[in-house]
Amino acid sequence: MVLSNHITPGMTISVNGKLYRVESSVKVTVAKGNPFIKTKMRDLSSNEMTEKSFKLNQTLKDVSLAERRLEYLYPEGKDYLFLDIGNLEQVLVPSVVVGGKENYLKEGVEIKASFYGDTIFAIDLPQFLELMVAKTEGESAKPLANATKVAILETGAKIEVPPFIEVGDIIKVDTKTDDYIQRV
C-alpha cells in the first residue's frame, strides 16, 4: 500500500480493480478547501490516458509488474504469438498491447514484457533493430543535402532513408523514433 502523496511517475497502482501507470502527479493547494493530488495515468488494459484526483494521505494499492523476456514467433489472427524464454511456454499477446509496434516484429526478435499475474500489459522493443529493405519509393522534394526516400522494411514499417539505400540493404533502425541510423 502507498499513500496518495507518495505517488510518483512510473509507479503502477490499482484503482477500482484496474491497473494504471502514473505518468505525472502534482499536489494542488487551493485557497478554500483541502489540498489534493492530481494525477495523469495510463490505463494499462486500454492504453488510454485519464486524470484522477486523490485526497491527501488516501491509501492506494501499488502493484509490482513482473518483467519477462519473450521472443516473437508469428501473428496469430489479430494477436501475436511469442515464446517465453524463461519457461519455454507460448504467450498470446493481444494486438491492443502490441499497439503500433507490430511494424517492427520479426521472427526471433526479443522483447521485454510486463506482466501482472498471467496478464500482459506492455511490451518494449529493443531500441535498435537491423532490418532488410523490401521496397523503396521515390525521393522527396527536399534540397539535395537533405534528400530522402521512403523505404518499406521486411516487417512492413515505412521510414525515411538516404537516397543511396537500395532494396536488399540491411539497415539499423531506431524503433522508438522510427529513424534510420545507418546501413549495416
Backbone as CSV, one residue per row, in Angstrom:
resi,resn,N_x,N_y,N_z,CA_x,CA_y,CA_z,C_x,C_y,C_z
1,MET,0.840,-1.187,0.000,0.000,0.000,0.000,0.885,1.250,0.000
2,VAL,0.351,2.297,-0.603,1.076,3.551,-0.675,0.081,4.694,-0.439
3,LEU,0.572,5.775,0.160,-0.272,6.946,0.367,-0.276,7.798,-0.904
4,SER,-1.384,8.452,-1.162,-1.525,9.234,-2.402,-0.461,10.318,-2.537
5,ASN,0.019,10.896,-1.446,1.032,11.945,-1.554,2.424,11.370,-1.808
6,HIS,2.549,10.045,-1.932,3.823,9.406,-2.265,3.804,8.850,-3.689
7,ILE,2.770,9.165,-4.443,2.672,8.691,-5.833,3.724,9.413,-6.667
8,THR,4.469,8.644,-7.466,5.470,9.229,-8.355,5.287,8.682,-9.768
9,PRO,5.693,9.451,-10.779,5.609,8.961,-12.159,6.375,7.651,-12.330
10,GLY,5.772,6.728,-13.078,6.382,5.428,-13.316,5.807,4.332,-12.435
11,MET,5.146,4.713,-11.340,4.527,3.721,-10.454,3.336,3.081,-11.153
12,THR,3.028,1.863,-10.746,1.816,1.199,-11.207,0.930,1.013,-9.990
13,ILE,-0.331,1.488,-10.101,-1.267,1.377,-8.984,-2.562,0.741,-9.462
14,SER,-3.294,0.187,-8.501,-4.593,-0.420,-8.786,-5.675,0.496,-8.221
15,VAL,-6.625,0.894,-9.082,-7.743,1.732,-8.669,-9.014,1.084,-9.195
16,ASN,-9.914,0.726,-8.281,-11.179,0.077,-8.647,-10.957,-1.156,-9.521
17,GLY,-9.941,-1.934,-9.207,-9.687,-3.176,-9.930,-8.963,-3.028,-11.253
18,LYS,-8.642,-1.795,-11.663,-7.909,-1.571,-12.906,-6.488,-1.137,-12.593
19,LEU,-5.564,-1.499,-13.474,-4.168,-1.115,-13.293,-3.849,0.126,-14.103
20,TYR,-3.133,1.050,-13.468,-2.737,2.302,-14.105,-1.256,2.546,-13.887
21,ARG,-0.590,3.093,-14.900,0.788,3.569,-14.743,0.707,5.083,-14.585
22,VAL,1.297,5.612,-13.527,1.266,7.051,-13.250,2.229,7.748,-14.200
23,GLU,1.723,8.708,-14.969,2.543,9.487,-15.893,3.012,10.786,-15.234
24,SER,2.135,11.395,-14.411,2.529,12.604,-13.677,1.643,12.749,-12.442
25,SER,2.189,13.419,-11.417,1.402,13.698,-10.213,1.836,15.043,-9.641
26,VAL,0.846,15.823,-9.210,1.101,17.164,-8.692,0.209,17.392,-7.470
27,LYS,0.787,17.979,-6.432,-0.007,18.357,-5.274,-0.640,19.711,-5.574
28,VAL,-1.955,19.789,-5.423,-2.688,21.024,-5.712,-3.206,21.590,-4.393
29,THR,-2.844,22.830,-4.139,-3.312,23.517,-2.942,-4.242,24.642,-3.372
30,VAL,-5.438,24.651,-2.798,-6.423,25.674,-3.144,-6.650,26.573,-1.938
31,ALA,-7.070,27.827,-2.218,-7.270,28.796,-1.140,-8.349,28.319,-0.177
32,LYS,-9.456,27.865,-0.717,-10.538,27.342,0.121,-10.692,25.869,-0.209
33,GLY,-10.678,25.039,0.774,-10.813,23.609,0.543,-9.532,22.875,0.879
34,ASN,-9.591,21.591,0.708,-8.457,20.746,1.074,-7.524,20.527,-0.113
35,PRO,-6.231,20.440,0.141,-5.299,20.117,-0.943,-5.529,18.671,-1.401
36,PHE,-5.124,18.393,-2.637,-5.290,17.047,-3.182,-4.164,16.750,-4.163
37,ILE,-4.065,15.502,-4.579,-3.057,15.054,-5.535,-3.763,14.827,-6.865
38,LYS,-3.301,15.536,-7.898,-3.867,15.388,-9.236,-2.882,14.562,-10.066
39,THR,-3.385,13.502,-10.690,-2.512,12.615,-11.459,-3.009,12.458,-12.891
40,LYS,-2.069,12.171,-13.774,-2.382,11.704,-15.128,-1.877,10.276,-15.161
41,MET,-2.773,9.356,-15.559,-2.420,7.949,-15.540,-2.839,7.279,-16.845
42,ARG,-2.106,6.227,-17.190,-2.410,5.435,-18.380,-3.021,4.116,-17.928
43,ASP,-4.242,3.839,-18.422,-4.916,2.574,-18.154,-4.147,1.481,-18.896
44,LEU,-3.590,0.514,-18.183,-2.748,-0.490,-18.814,-3.533,-1.467,-19.689
45,SER,-4.837,-1.607,-19.466,-5.603,-2.540,-20.287,-6.058,-1.910,-21.602
46,SER,-6.305,-0.607,-21.619,-6.784,0.047,-22.846,-5.788,1.050,-23.417
47,ASN,-4.724,1.361,-22.673,-3.692,2.316,-23.079,-4.220,3.752,-23.169
48,GLU,-5.371,4.030,-22.566,-5.958,5.375,-22.591,-5.444,6.192,-21.408
49,MET,-5.256,7.501,-21.659,-4.847,8.416,-20.597,-6.094,8.892,-19.849
50,THR,-5.948,9.039,-18.540,-7.039,9.543,-17.727,-6.457,10.398,-16.609
51,GLU,-7.262,11.325,-16.115,-6.850,12.150,-14.982,-7.678,11.757,-13.773
52,LYS,-7.012,11.594,-12.650,-7.704,11.266,-11.404,-7.110,12.116,-10.289
53,SER,-7.979,12.482,-9.356,-7.532,13.239,-8.179,-7.751,12.382,-6.939
54,PHE,-6.820,12.481,-5.995,-6.894,11.722,-4.756,-6.746,12.667,-3.577
55,LYS,-7.457,12.361,-2.477,-7.282,13.122,-1.245,-5.876,12.876,-0.723
56,LEU,-5.354,13.850,0.032,-4.053,13.649,0.672,-4.136,12.473,1.634
57,ASN,-3.088,11.699,1.703,-2.973,10.541,2.585,-4.005,9.448,2.323
58,GLN,-4.599,9.449,1.121,-5.503,8.373,0.740,-4.659,7.120,0.444
59,THR,-5.111,5.974,0.927,-4.358,4.730,0.738,-4.705,4.116,-0.620
60,LEU,-3.656,3.781,-1.378,-3.824,3.150,-2.691,-2.987,1.884,-2.731
61,LYS,-3.381,0.968,-3.604,-2.625,-0.280,-3.744,-1.607,-0.120,-4.857
62,ASP,-0.310,-0.193,-4.490,0.713,-0.159,-5.517,0.958,-1.589,-5.990
63,VAL,1.251,-1.715,-7.285,1.354,-3.021,-7.926,2.746,-3.159,-8.520
64,SER,3.300,-4.336,-8.385,4.604,-4.617,-8.969,4.403,-5.508,-10.190
65,LEU,4.822,-5.019,-11.348,4.719,-5.802,-12.571,5.979,-6.644,-12.738
66,ALA,5.799,-7.878,-13.175,6.939,-8.760,-13.435,7.384,-8.565,-14.876
67,GLU,8.695,-8.522,-15.072,9.241,-8.365,-16.417,9.760,-9.715,-16.895
68,ARG,9.337,-10.109,-18.117,9.806,-11.362,-18.702,10.262,-11.101,-20.121
69,ARG,11.211,-11.935,-20.583,11.727,-11.820,-21.944,10.959,-12.780,-22.837
70,LEU,10.465,-12.237,-23.959,9.715,-13.029,-24.931,10.390,-12.934,-26.290
71,GLU,10.241,-13.979,-27.087,10.752,-13.989,-28.458,9.570,-14.095,-29.406
72,TYR,9.519,-13.197,-30.404,8.403,-13.175,-31.346,8.450,-14.387,-32.265
73,LEU,7.291,-15.038,-32.422,7.191,-16.188,-33.313,6.455,-15.829,-34.604
74,TYR,5.138,-15.491,-34.492,4.347,-15.170,-35.692,2.996,-14.589,-35.281
75,PRO,2.292,-13.943,-36.263,0.945,-13.439,-35.958,-0.033,-14.612,-35.841
76,GLU,-0.976,-14.478,-34.949,-1.998,-15.497,-34.726,-3.349,-14.792,-34.771
77,GLY,-3.959,-14.745,-35.969,-5.189,-13.972,-36.146,-4.862,-12.500,-35.994
78,LYS,-5.590,-11.817,-35.110,-5.318,-10.398,-34.857,-4.276,-10.213,-33.752
79,ASP,-3.903,-11.293,-33.080,-2.951,-11.223,-31.984,-1.581,-11.735,-32.431
80,TYR,-0.650,-11.814,-31.489,0.727,-12.174,-31.810,1.222,-13.243,-30.844
81,LEU,1.887,-14.269,-31.384,2.374,-15.367,-30.569,3.866,-15.174,-30.272
82,PHE,4.212,-15.300,-28.985,5.580,-15.160,-28.519,5.955,-16.407,-27.730
83,LEU,7.250,-16.623,-27.571,7.774,-17.696,-26.741,8.419,-17.069,-25.521
84,ASP,7.979,-17.500,-24.321,8.590,-17.031,-23.078,9.942,-17.726,-22.950
85,ILE,11.018,-16.963,-23.001,12.366,-17.522,-22.996,12.673,-18.196,-21.655
86,GLY,12.079,-17.733,-20.577,12.351,-18.297,-19.257,11.776,-19.678,-19.049
87,ASN,10.519,-19.892,-19.465,9.889,-21.191,-19.195,9.479,-21.939,-20.471
88,LEU,9.810,-21.392,-21.641,9.546,-22.003,-22.945,8.065,-22.269,-23.215
89,GLU,7.191,-21.449,-22.614,5.763,-21.537,-22.892,5.399,-20.481,-23.926
90,GLN,4.368,-20.794,-24.718,3.899,-19.828,-25.701,2.973,-18.828,-25.021
91,VAL,3.080,-17.556,-25.433,2.278,-16.480,-24.855,1.585,-15.757,-26.002
92,LEU,0.258,-15.661,-25.952,-0.501,-14.928,-26.959,-0.686,-13.496,-26.468
93,VAL,-0.141,-12.538,-27.228,-0.198,-11.133,-26.836,-1.270,-10.441,-27.676
94,PRO,-2.268,-9.822,-27.028,-3.335,-9.139,-27.774,-2.783,-7.973,-28.596
95,SER,-3.422,-7.716,-29.725,-2.970,-6.638,-30.616,-3.043,-5.280,-29.935
96,VAL,-3.969,-5.079,-28.982,-4.066,-3.790,-28.294,-2.819,-3.543,-27.439
97,VAL,-2.175,-4.596,-26.929,-0.948,-4.446,-26.145,0.223,-4.124,-27.066
98,VAL,0.257,-4.772,-28.234,1.338,-4.532,-29.194,1.257,-3.113,-29.734
99,GLY,0.036,-2.610,-29.925,-0.161,-1.242,-30.405,0.464,-1.032,-31.763
100,GLY,1.190,0.070,-31.955,1.819,0.387,-33.238,3.175,-0.265,-33.433
101,LYS,3.538,-1.170,-32.538,4.869,-1.771,-32.606,4.926,-2.977,-33.535
102,GLU,3.780,-3.367,-34.100,3.765,-4.569,-34.952,4.634,-4.407,-36.193
103,ASN,4.887,-3.173,-36.596,5.732,-2.946,-37.772,7.204,-3.242,-37.529
104,TYR,7.562,-3.567,-36.304,8.944,-3.930,-36.004,9.062,-5.365,-35.498
105,LEU,7.965,-6.113,-35.548,8.026,-7.508,-35.110,8.535,-8.380,-36.243
106,LYS,9.586,-9.097,-35.961,10.222,-10.001,-36.911,10.541,-11.288,-36.154
107,GLU,10.392,-12.418,-36.801,10.663,-13.690,-36.146,12.035,-13.658,-35.477
108,GLY,12.060,-14.031,-34.193,13.316,-14.079,-33.457,13.638,-12.831,-32.658
109,VAL,12.890,-11.746,-32.843,13.152,-10.512,-32.091,12.736,-10.718,-30.636
110,GLU,13.654,-10.377,-29.722,13.373,-10.492,-28.293,12.858,-9.157,-27.764
111,ILE,11.815,-9.252,-26.931,11.226,-8.065,-26.316,11.157,-8.267,-24.810
112,LYS,10.929,-7.160,-24.081,10.632,-7.234,-22.657,9.128,-7.044,-22.511
113,ALA,8.496,-7.884,-21.709,7.060,-7.794,-21.500,6.772,-7.608,-20.013
114,SER,5.785,-6.754,-19.700,5.387,-6.508,-18.315,4.115,-7.292,-18.015
115,PHE,4.168,-8.133,-16.986,3.048,-8.986,-16.601,2.582,-8.650,-15.192
116,TYR,1.285,-8.815,-14.983,0.713,-8.823,-13.635,-0.039,-10.139,-13.547
117,GLY,0.500,-11.077,-12.805,-0.037,-12.440,-12.821,0.255,-13.037,-14.191
118,ASP,-0.784,-13.532,-14.850,-0.613,-14.093,-16.192,-1.047,-13.121,-17.281
119,THR,-1.416,-11.900,-16.911,-1.900,-10.916,-17.883,-0.759,-9.999,-18.297
120,ILE,-0.589,-9.856,-19.606,0.462,-8.987,-20.134,-0.124,-7.596,-20.373
121,PHE,0.638,-6.565,-19.958,0.135,-5.201,-20.080,0.949,-4.324,-21.021
122,ALA,2.204,-4.646,-21.244,3.019,-3.792,-22.103,4.195,-4.584,-22.648
123,ILE,4.662,-4.165,-23.838,5.881,-4.741,-24.396,6.842,-3.613,-24.747
124,ASP,8.121,-3.915,-24.658,9.170,-2.963,-25.033,10.070,-3.621,-26.058
125,LEU,10.157,-3.005,-27.236,11.061,-3.490,-28.275,12.486,-3.074,-27.949
126,PRO,13.472,-3.774,-28.526,14.837,-3.255,-28.420,14.886,-1.882,-29.099
127,GLN,15.732,-0.990,-28.622,15.763,0.346,-29.216,16.217,0.296,-30.667
128,PHE,17.157,-0.583,-30.993,17.663,-0.657,-32.359,17.448,-2.053,-32.924
129,LEU,17.001,-2.103,-34.184,16.854,-3.369,-34.899,17.526,-3.255,-36.255
130,GLU,18.047,-4.363,-36.751,18.604,-4.415,-38.097,17.602,-5.134,-38.984
131,LEU,17.085,-4.411,-39.987,16.035,-4.932,-40.852,16.401,-4.727,-42.315
132,MET,15.858,-5.606,-43.167,16.141,-5.528,-44.593,15.123,-4.634,-45.293
133,VAL,15.606,-3.859,-46.274,14.741,-3.003,-47.072,14.069,-3.876,-48.136
134,ALA,12.735,-3.904,-48.141,11.987,-4.725,-49.092,11.605,-3.937,-50.342
135,LYS,11.414,-2.608,-50.172,10.956,-1.783,-51.293,11.320,-0.337,-50.989
136,THR,11.592,0.448,-52.021,11.814,1.883,-51.826,10.870,2.645,-52.725
137,GLU,10.518,3.847,-52.288,9.650,4.726,-53.065,10.425,5.969,-53.430
138,GLY,9.915,6.761,-54.362,10.621,7.914,-54.910,11.197,8.871,-53.898
139,GLU,12.197,9.651,-54.340,12.865,10.621,-53.468,11.940,11.780,-53.147
140,SER,12.186,12.414,-52.011,11.381,13.562,-51.607,11.837,14.808,-52.352
141,ALA,11.068,15.864,-52.228,11.392,17.121,-52.910,12.237,18.030,-52.020
142,LYS,12.910,17.468,-51.031,13.774,18.261,-50.151,15.026,18.656,-50.915
143,PRO,15.739,19.687,-50.419,17.006,20.050,-51.052,17.953,18.850,-51.078
144,LEU,18.854,18.830,-52.043,19.737,17.690,-52.275,20.475,17.246,-51.012
145,ALA,20.920,18.187,-50.185,21.681,17.839,-48.984,20.835,17.038,-47.993
146,ASN,19.522,17.271,-47.982,18.631,16.585,-47.045,17.702,15.612,-47.750
147,ALA,18.031,15.191,-48.958,17.152,14.325,-49.741,16.949,12.986,-49.036
148,THR,15.727,12.498,-49.071,15.402,11.188,-48.507,14.393,10.512,-49.417
149,LYS,14.191,9.233,-49.159,13.125,8.496,-49.821,12.535,7.553,-48.793
150,VAL,11.370,7.024,-49.091,10.693,6.139,-48.158,11.106,4.700,-48.456
151,ALA,11.483,3.982,-47.411,11.811,2.565,-47.530,10.761,1.769,-46.773
152,ILE,10.297,0.702,-47.402,9.391,-0.223,-46.736,10.246,-1.421,-46.326
153,LEU,10.272,-1.681,-45.022,11.130,-2.726,-44.487,10.443,-4.088,-44.544
154,GLU,11.198,-5.136,-44.310,10.676,-6.500,-44.374,9.514,-6.731,-43.425
155,THR,9.396,-5.922,-42.378,8.324,-6.071,-41.396,7.094,-5.230,-41.740
156,GLY,7.207,-4.389,-42.771,6.100,-3.516,-43.156,6.255,-2.083,-42.686
157,ALA,7.239,-1.804,-41.852,7.473,-0.440,-41.368,7.926,0.449,-42.520
158,LYS,7.476,1.699,-42.515,7.903,2.687,-43.514,8.712,3.752,-42.800
159,ILE,9.941,3.978,-43.290,10.781,5.019,-42.702,11.500,5.772,-43.809
160,GLU,11.942,6.990,-43.495,12.708,7.777,-44.458,14.175,7.377,-44.355
161,VAL,14.775,7.188,-45.537,16.184,6.774,-45.607,16.906,7.650,-46.622
162,PRO,18.238,7.689,-46.582,19.000,8.441,-47.587,18.801,7.806,-48.973
163,PRO,19.025,8.584,-50.033,18.779,8.091,-51.390,19.660,6.918,-51.811
164,PHE,20.799,6.688,-51.162,21.682,5.602,-51.580,21.233,4.224,-51.069
165,ILE,20.215,4.164,-50.230,19.716,2.888,-49.719,18.911,2.197,-50.815
166,GLU,19.208,0.915,-51.041,18.558,0.139,-52.092,17.837,-1.076,-51.509
167,VAL,16.970,-1.672,-52.319,16.279,-2.896,-51.936,17.319,-3.974,-51.635
168,GLY,17.130,-4.684,-50.532,18.066,-5.732,-50.132,19.085,-5.277,-49.103
169,ASP,19.258,-3.967,-48.930,20.186,-3.457,-47.915,19.647,-3.773,-46.514
170,ILE,20.552,-4.028,-45.591,20.204,-4.185,-44.178,20.529,-2.857,-43.509
171,ILE,19.523,-2.297,-42.815,19.731,-1.009,-42.152,19.400,-1.123,-40.666
172,LYS,20.023,-0.254,-39.890,19.755,-0.162,-38.455,18.709,0.923,-38.252
173,VAL,17.654,0.593,-37.483,16.523,1.495,-37.281,16.303,1.704,-35.790
174,ASP,16.013,2.953,-35.405,15.639,3.268,-34.033,14.134,3.041,-33.913
175,THR,13.721,2.031,-33.146,12.301,1.676,-33.056,11.494,2.672,-32.233
176,LYS,12.159,3.481,-31.419,11.441,4.467,-30.594,11.058,5.702,-31.408
177,THR,11.928,6.085,-32.367,11.691,7.310,-33.133,11.393,7.058,-34.603
178,ASP,11.449,5.801,-35.044,11.252,5.424,-36.452,12.299,6.065,-37.363
179,ASP,13.511,6.235,-36.866,14.568,6.894,-37.640,15.570,5.878,-38.176
180,TYR,16.072,6.168,-39.383,17.184,5.432,-39.971,18.435,5.820,-39.201
181,ILE,19.280,4.823,-38.846,20.529,5.105,-38.153,21.710,4.935,-39.090
182,GLN,21.830,3.754,-39.711,22.962,3.502,-40.614,22.690,2.261,-41.428
183,ARG,23.449,2.126,-42.514,23.428,0.904,-43.306,24.404,-0.066,-42.642
184,VAL,24.026,-1.314,-42.550,24.886,-2.307,-41.888,25.726,-3.042,-42.903
